[in-house]
Amino acid sequence: MKRCRDSLVILLTVMTILGPPTILGQFSTQAVNEFNEKLKAYTQLQKRVSPNVPQLRKQEENPEKITAFKQGLAKAIQQERAHAQQGDIFTPAIAEEFRKTIRAELAGKEGSTLREAVKTGNPAQEEGATKPILVKVNAPYPGGAPLSSMPPGLLLKLPSLPKGLQYRFVGRHLVLFDSMADLIVDYLLDVAPKG
């Protein structure tokens, strides 16, 4: 009985120090569930249109075939999502939580290392990056354009993504990137702090 009481005291002490448990940083369960449903719908669309695209062998190495597959998949997705708009996946509820989490993680002296990491490969800040990236839903991400680094600690605080989807920064904007089709699926403007 004493051992159980001691464990409870330790647990309460830890909870007092750490504060109430959070889900993925500051994300609410309801917002994450809605976000996950939107991601699931997108991946189902991706699977639905995929058979209409020239298929690749499992370990395809031919760059022309890979490019043809990506372009075919992108075109099929763009046609299916012809009326997609910013905010279809990053709904207002989840968008606000992304903004708070990212800004908190990248703010102040503690966030300076992470801010520098986000600049690595960021096409808007990479030296010699010649092609500007059009941040628009369904816009293709230019082949050969750099992809920003995503600090692992920040990724751990964001909702996880299905295979083939990635979070990336273009300038200060957070982009939901489909690496299988090289498409911008959705985006949030001015998420990262200036500087």
C-alpha positions in Angstrom: 0.0 0.0 0.0 2.8 2.4 0.9 4.6 1.6 -2.4 1.4 2.4 -4.4 0.9 5.7 -2.5 4.6 6.6 -3.1 4.2 6.0 -6.8 1.1 8.2 -6.9 3.0 11.0 -5.1 5.8 10.7 -7.6 3.3 10.8 -10.5 1.5 13.8 -9.2 4.8 15.6 -8.6 6.0 14.9 -12.2 2.6 16.1 -13.5 2.8 19.3 -11.4 6.3 20.0 -12.8 5.5 19.1 -16.4 2.0 20.4 -16.5 -1.0 18.6 -18.0 -0.3 16.1 -20.7 -0.5 17.4 -24.3 -1.2 15.7 -27.5 1.5 16.4 -30.1 2.7 19.6 -28.5 -0.4 21.7 -28.3 -2.7 19.9 -30.7 -6.2 18.9 -29.7 -7.5 15.5 -30.3 -10.5 16.7 -32.3 -8.3 18.9 -34.6 -5.8 16.0 -35.2 -8.6 13.6 -35.9 -10.1 16.0 -38.5 -6.6 16.5 -40.0 -6.0 12.7 -40.2 -9.4 12.2 -42.0 -8.4 14.8 -44.6 -5.0 13.1 -45.1 -6.7 9.7 -45.4 -9.0 11.1 -48.1 -6.0 12.5 -50.0 -4.1 9.2 -49.8 -7.3 7.3 -50.9 -7.5 9.6 -53.9 -3.9 9.0 -54.7 -4.4 5.2 -54.6 -7.6 5.6 -56.7 -5.9 7.5 -59.6 -2.6 5.6 -59.4 -3.6 2.6 -61.6 -4.3 5.1 -64.4 -0.6 6.1 -64.5 2.3 4.2 -66.1 3.5 1.9 -63.3 7.0 1.6 -62.0 8.9 -1.6 -61.2 9.6 -1.9 -57.5 13.3 -0.9 -57.8 13.0 1.4 -60.9 16.2 3.3 -61.7 15.3 4.8 -65.0 15.0 8.5 -64.4 12.7 9.0 -67.5 10.3 6.3 -66.2 10.3 7.8 -62.7 9.6 11.3 -64.1 6.8 10.0 -66.3 5.2 8.3 -63.3 5.5 11.4 -61.1 4.1 13.7 -63.8 1.3 11.2 -64.6 0.3 10.9 -61.0 0.5 14.7 -60.5 -1.7 15.3 -63.5 -4.3 12.7 -62.3 -4.3 14.2 -58.8 -4.6 17.8 -60.2 -7.6 16.8 -62.3 -9.3 15.1 -59.3 -8.6 18.0 -57.1 -9.3 20.8 -59.7 -11.3 22.8 -57.1 -9.0 22.2 -54.1 -8.1 25.3 -52.2 -5.7 26.4 -49.5 -7.2 25.3 -46.2 -8.9 22.1 -47.4 -6.4 20.0 -45.4 -4.9 22.7 -43.1 -8.4 23.7 -41.8 -8.6 26.8 -39.6 -8.7 24.7 -36.4 -5.5 22.7 -37.1 -3.8 25.6 -38.8 -3.9 27.7 -35.6 -2.4 24.8 -33.7 0.4 24.4 -36.3 1.2 28.1 -36.1 1.4 28.1 -32.3 3.5 24.9 -32.1 5.9 25.9 -34.9 6.4 29.5 -33.6 6.9 28.3 -30.0 9.5 25.7 -31.2 11.4 28.2 -33.4 11.2 31.2 -31.1 13.8 32.9 -29.1 17.4 32.0 -28.4 16.5 28.3 -28.0 15.0 28.2 -31.4 17.9 29.8 -33.3 19.5 26.5 -34.1 16.2 25.2 -35.4 15.6 28.3 -37.5 19.0 27.8 -39.1 18.1 24.1 -39.8 14.9 25.2 -41.5 16.9 27.5 -43.8 19.0 24.5 -44.9 17.7 23.5 -48.3 14.9 26.1 -48.1 14.4 27.1 -51.8 13.6 30.7 -50.8 16.8 31.0 -48.8 19.2 28.6 -50.4 22.1 30.3 -52.2 22.0 29.7 -55.9 18.3 28.6 -55.9 17.2 29.9 -59.2 13.6 28.6 -59.6 11.1 30.3 -57.4 8.6 27.9 -55.9 4.9 28.8 -56.5 3.2 28.1 -53.2 -0.2 27.1 -54.4 -2.5 24.1 -53.9 -1.9 21.6 -56.7 1.2 23.5 -58.0 4.1 21.3 -59.0 7.2 21.4 -57.0 10.0 22.0 -59.5 12.2 19.1 -60.1 15.7 19.7 -58.8 14.6 22.5 -56.5 15.9 22.0 -52.9 13.8 20.8 -50.1 14.1 22.3 -46.7 15.3 20.4 -43.7 12.8 19.6 -41.0 14.2 19.5 -37.5 13.4 16.1 -35.9 12.3 17.7 -32.7 9.8 19.8 -34.5 8.5 16.8 -36.5 7.9 15.0 -33.3 5.5 17.8 -32.2 3.5 17.8 -35.4 0.9 15.2 -36.4 2.6 12.3 -38.3 2.0 12.0 -42.0 1.2 9.0 -44.2 4.0 7.6 -46.4 4.8 10.0 -49.3 3.6 13.2 -47.6 6.1 15.5 -46.0 6.2 18.8 -44.2 8.6 21.3 -45.8 9.3 25.0 -45.6 9.4 27.3 -48.6 10.5 30.6 -47.2 8.4 31.1 -44.0 5.5 29.0 -45.4 4.8 25.4 -44.3 4.0 23.2 -47.3 2.3 19.8 -47.3 4.4 18.1 -50.0 3.4 15.0 -51.9 6.9 13.4 -52.7 5.3 10.8 -55.0 3.8 13.3 -57.3 6.0 16.4 -56.5 2.9 18.4 -55.7 2.0 21.0 -53.1 -1.1 19.5 -51.4 -1.8 22.4 -49.1 0.1 25.1 -47.3 0.2 27.6 -44.4 1.5 31.1 -45.0 4.0 32.8 -42.7 4.3 30.1 -40.1 8.0 30.4 -39.4 9.2 33.5 -37.5 11.1 36.2 -39.5 14.9 36.0 -39.4 
